[in-house]
Each structure stands twice: as C-alpha cells, then as structure tokens.
Amino acid sequence: QVVFLEQRVTELEKDTAANGEQHSRLRQENLQLVHRANALEEQLKEQELRADQTLLEEIKKQRELLSKMEREKSIEIENLQARLQQLDDENGELRSCVPCLRASIERLE
C-alpha cells in the first residue's frame, strides 16, 4: 500500500505541477488579453474623438455654406427688388407719356 500511496503522491505532484503550469499560462494569456482590450479601448476612444471632431468640422462647414447662400440670396433679392422698382418707375413714366403721345397722334391725323 505504501507503493500505491507513493504512486498517488507522484501523480498528485504531476497534476499539481501541470495545474501550476496551466494556471501560469492562463494568467499570462489573461494579462495579454487585458492589455489588448485596453489598447482596443484606447483606439476606440481616439476614433470616437476623431469622428466627433470630423462631425463638428462638417457642421461648421455646412453652417458657413448655408450662411453664404443666405447672404447671396439676400443680395439677389435686393437686386431684384431694385430692378423691379426701376421697371415700375420706368413703366410709370411711359404711362404718363401715353396721353401726350395720343394727343400728338390725333393732331397729326
């Protein structure tokens, strides 16, 4: 029975050594995975920051473009209103000449 117990102790020592090696290997693998997860989280934060910056730049660009278009539209409206006023004035002048011209035509006939 002593031989059996010695064999059993030897087996347990081997199992303990194997378990220790496996535990050490798993701890090392876990450490690598933790480092990898941290690196990926940092990379994700950087990408989110860049995406936010890009979005803010695009929003600013679009607002500036919209503002420019509104200014151009306002200028065009002012120009068209001035042209309309000019044409109204010209039309009024021409209408005021109509009676004189009709009188001249009647005299010539």
C-alpha positions in Angstrom: 0.0 0.0 0.0 3.0 2.3 0.5 3.9 1.9 -3.1 0.3 2.8 -4.1 0.5 5.9 -1.9 3.8 6.9 -3.3 2.4 6.5 -6.9 -0.6 8.5 -5.9 1.6 11.2 -4.4 3.7 11.3 -7.6 0.5 11.6 -9.7 -0.7 14.4 -7.5 2.6 16.2 -7.7 2.5 15.9 -11.5 -1.1 17.1 -11.6 -0.2 20.0 -9.3 2.8 20.9 -11.5 0.6 20.6 -14.6 -2.1 22.7 -13.0 0.5 25.3 -11.9 1.9 25.5 -15.4 -1.7 25.8 -16.8 -2.5 28.4 -14.2 0.6 30.4 -15.1 -0.1 30.1 -18.8 -3.7 31.2 -18.3 -2.6 34.2 -16.2 -0.1 35.2 -18.9 -2.8 34.8 -21.6 -5.3 36.8 -19.4 -2.7 39.6 -19.0 -2.1 39.7 -22.7 -5.9 39.9 -23.3 -6.3 42.6 -20.7 -3.5 44.6 -22.5 -5.1 44.0 -25.8 -8.6 45.1 -24.5 -7.1 48.2 -23.0 -5.3 49.0 -26.3 -8.6 48.5 -28.2 -10.5 50.7 -25.8 -7.9 53.5 -26.3 -8.1 53.0 -30.0 -11.9 53.2 -29.9 -11.7 56.4 -27.8 -9.3 58.0 -30.3 -11.5 57.0 -33.2 -14.6 58.4 -31.4 -12.7 61.7 -30.8 -11.7 61.9 -34.4 -15.2 61.2 -35.5 -16.6 63.9 -33.2 -14.0 66.4 -34.5 -14.9 65.5 -38.1 -18.6 65.9 -37.4 -18.0 69.3 -35.7 -15.9 70.4 -38.7 -18.6 69.3 -41.1 -21.3 71.0 -39.2 -19.3 74.2 -39.1 -18.6 73.9 -42.8 -22.3 73.4 -43.6 -23.3 76.3 -41.4 -20.8 78.6 -43.2 -22.1 77.4 -46.6 -25.7 77.9 -45.5 -24.8 81.4 -44.3 -23.0 82.2 -47.5 -26.0 81.0 -49.6 -28.4 83.1 -47.4 -26.2 86.2 -47.9 -26.1 85.6 -51.7 -29.9 85.1 -51.7 -30.5 88.3 -49.7 -28.3 90.2 -52.2 -30.1 88.7 -55.1 -33.5 89.6 -53.6 -32.3 93.2 -53.0 -31.0 93.5 -56.6 -34.3 92.1 -58.0 -36.3 94.5 -55.8 -34.2 97.4 -57.0 -34.7 96.2 -60.6 -38.5 95.9 -60.0 -38.6 99.4 -58.6 -36.7 100.7 -61.6 -39.1 99.0 -64.0 -42.1 100.3 -62.1 -40.7 103.8 -62.3 -40.0 103.4 -66.0 -43.5 102.0 -66.5 -45.0 105.0 -64.7 -43.0 107.4 -66.8 -44.1 105.6 -70.0 -47.7 105.6 -68.9 -47.6 109.3 -68.2 -46.4 109.9 -71.7 -49.2 108.0 -73.3 -51.8 110.8 -73.2 -49.3 113.3 -74.8 -48.4 110.8 -77.5 -52.1 110.1 -78.2 -52.7 113.8 -78.5 -49.8 114.2 -80.9 -51.1 111.3 -83.0 -54.5 112.9 -83.2 -53.1 116.2 -84.2 -51.1 114.5 -86.9 -54.1 112.7 -88.3 
